[in-house]
Amino acid sequence: MRYLSTRDKLVRVTAAEAIAKGLSDDGGLFVPEVLPSLSEGQIQSMCAMRYQQRAVYIMSAFLKDFSAAELTNFAAESYNDENFSVPQIAPLKTLTDDTWFLELWHGPTSAFKDMALQMLPHLLTASLQKTGESREVCILVATSGDTGKAALEGFCDVDRTKILVFYPQDGVSDVQKLQMVSQSGGNVGVCGVAGNFDDAQTGVKQIFGDPVLKQVFSAAGYVLSSANSINWGRLLPQIVYYVSAYCDLVQAGRIALGGPVNVSVPTGNFGNILAAFYAKRMGLPINKLICASNENNVLTNFIRTGTYDRNRPFHNTLSPSMDILVSSNLERLLFALSGESDTITAAYMAELNKTGRYTVTPQIKREIDQIFWADYCDDEKTKKVIYATYRKYGYLIDPHTAVAFDVLNHYRHDTGDNIPAIVVSTASPYKFADSVLDALGQRGSEEGMELIDRLASVTGTVPPMPLMGLKGKRVRFDQVIYKEAMPQAVMDFLR
Ligand SMILES: *Cc1c(COP(=O)(O)O)cnc(C)c1O
């Protein structure tokens, strides 16, 4: 199976090339030329499998240039009990008869990015080999908090790779920052950027798009690559947990095989929900994809009106991993819904670049209405939801998950559609212990790691091991730079 660029369908590459390159030279994103289909029988056969086997099953359908043995090996190395604290890898927590939380944060960094970033280094290093790339890879990451740490963990001391992470100085939690600046490994670098996530992401995109810099890095023996969710190798492992969650519900007798479920996803760069969209298109019986945003509700407006408009104030919220105004992966959705039109997709992206906005055709809008529903939840409400969920069910959720839960409740209230629903839980509450304590009315004067102890003692819950391990860790990276200095920072890092 080949992969096409969303901006030029004549660009056709293998899966390995798509993963090795990350982004097409024309600025487009790689998408599979056909989406494999998933029959009811296939879903049934996956019900009896373990998570690792389900991953191999799904990923093989997309990665024809990888052998089953290779993928089995990668799944075993990614999703094992050394990296994940529960054997199910992505367990469902039952809230009520018709509502479950899909906990995607039992990996090494306590956020859902691990689901993909434990797998990506395996896919990437194999892809480099398959494509005959002789240079080393330098992974550049712009992070709104969770990607950075998950990528650092995934690539730490991986042969033939170096990784440099840029995080926005005013946009990550205490715990997130500590996780990154204390990262171990001989091939890693971490650098703060004065500004917000979009500044960091724009800076990285500019480096990728600069032909002169590309030459300079190449001459130094490096090829740049990305671990952001624009890389197909990031997106693919995320399709797996939707299928897996569905199978778990069937297996537990909670839903009948073929029965519909709704899925509510806390959304930022549109990667997680796009994986759900692909799962639905493949044949997984998902009814509505509920797109949940925080006050940076550019996606809510887009899904409701058909106009994407990034010209608006940026808010730093309690759910920082969703503080994004330009959701890169939306480009893949536009491509899919425009009848795979590279010209239409490229035109929207050019408009976005030039004016900061675009409006989709009525036909695309109708398709969006059929598949998606969207709303947002502000910080005040987020705190109330965390408090109420804990009081009523004794279940502690993080601010991102609270946004998704709240928006599911809006959806049920507004539409009367009360079929079984999965809320995607993207981070451990401990990762955002300051906000969670605040929501519970228990915030004292604690800082950093003390917040984690405090949340444990207030709730009687157990913090994830990797976060406990941060205690007493040394800060290795304290540099903060302006956006303009990012190319220089990369050169210094590679020297
Ligand atoms: C990255 C992230 C999100 C947003 O996911 P996207 O794939 O960017 O839409 C939501 N919650 C948490 C905790 C995250 O780390």
The ligand as a MOL file (V3000), in Angstrom:
LIG
                    3D

  0  0  0     0  0            999 V3000
M  V30 BEGIN CTAB
M  V30 COUNTS 15 15 0 0 0
M  V30 BEGIN ATOM
M  V30 1 C -1.9800 15.8000 23.2950 0
M  V30 2 C -3.0840 15.7300 24.2900 0
M  V30 3 C -4.4100 15.9810 23.9310 0
M  V30 4 C -4.7990 16.3950 22.5210 0
M  V30 5 O -4.6360 15.3520 21.6030 0
M  V30 6 P -4.5490 15.6830 20.0330 0
M  V30 7 O -4.1920 14.4030 19.4070 0
M  V30 8 O -3.4850 16.7290 19.8950 0
M  V30 9 O -5.8860 16.1950 19.6410 0
M  V30 10 C -5.3830 15.8560 24.9030 0
M  V30 11 N -5.0710 15.5360 26.1870 0
M  V30 12 C -3.8030 15.2970 26.5730 0
M  V30 13 C -3.5210 14.9830 27.9990 0
M  V30 14 C -2.7680 15.3820 25.6400 0
M  V30 15 O -1.5090 15.1460 26.0350 0
M  V30 END ATOM
M  V30 BEGIN BOND
M  V30 1 1 1 2
M  V30 2 1 2 3
M  V30 3 2 2 14
M  V30 4 1 3 4
M  V30 5 2 3 10
M  V30 6 1 4 5
M  V30 7 1 5 6
M  V30 8 2 6 7
M  V30 9 1 6 8
M  V30 10 1 6 9
M  V30 11 1 10 11
M  V30 12 2 11 12
M  V30 13 1 12 13
M  V30 14 1 12 14
M  V30 15 1 14 15
M  V30 END BOND
M  V30 END CTAB
M  END
